[in-house]
């Protein structure tokens, strides 16, 4: 019933607007068409200036409301570069936007139809064409160059001392794998995946897998001021590792390993003080629509000191030990099977 009433009201509003329009036409005939046309033209010209002023005020007002709800300061070095790039882009495009819109609305007001000013036909100007083509092209080239430089910083080979961590997307959570004491990730084979005992399909014939640590809660631990290289892939569909507080993201694609390198500069505890939020956490969001549970696919990043990281890592049990009765450092049983050709080996070296 309520839907019917709403539709009826909408129809009535359109009828009223139509009748008002017809009444204005009859009024124009009675008062004189040319006089009404001139008055309407002047009113529209003034209203355009009012719309421009209200639009500029609206931009400022929205900014003043939401500026305090924006993300805090970038928590890594590359993130700071991306913030600077965003600032330069906003300044350049903002100046151009304001200048062009101000000229547009002013011209509409100043050069409105008038009996005292004849129309002027302006066909072409090579000088103007050169100016408004060259200047934007140079500005865009500079902005693109800055973007390419920042993109190279993110995708460049990681330093030799970088911590290697694997992040795997799965509907609908993140799986994080750390190398153990040998500092090397073992091989994985998707055909060996078992949600009960082998969530990543780890090859137990590879000794490097014996001490690998897996976090199924999606908690990524990294060391402050130390480079970290993420090996990113997916177990099912396309996901996307989104790190908003670090200003970066990278697709997680089935069958392909992508990488992401960054150096965190602010610990989680320090960011709690900066944001004045004792419950603050760095977030890993899925920035690619991946299914009905996409909204809940969320992980966290813990940025801590080297001492705290070492203490946390020492308290973790290897995934092999969690799912086998044999000790974590036990060597796998000998096998005579030849290695499978399509076994996927995680990249641990640049």
ABEGO torsion letter per residue (X at the ends): XAAAAAAAAAAAAAAAAAAAAAAAAAAAAAAEAAAAAAAAAAAAAAAAAAAAAAAAAAAAAAAAAAAAABBBBBABAAAAAAAAAAAAAAAAAAAAAAAAAAAAAAAAAAABBBAABBBBBBABBAAAAAAAAAAAAAAAAAAAAAAAAAAAAAABBBBAABBBBBBBBBOBBBBBBBBBAAGBBBBBBAAABBAAABAAGBBAABAAAAABBBBAAGBBBBBBGBBBBBBBBBABBBBBBBBAAAGBBBBBBBGBBBBBBBBBABBAAAAAAAAGBAABBBBBBBABBAEAAAAABBBBBBBBBAAAAAAAAAABBBAAAAABABBAABBBBBBABBBBAABBBBBABX
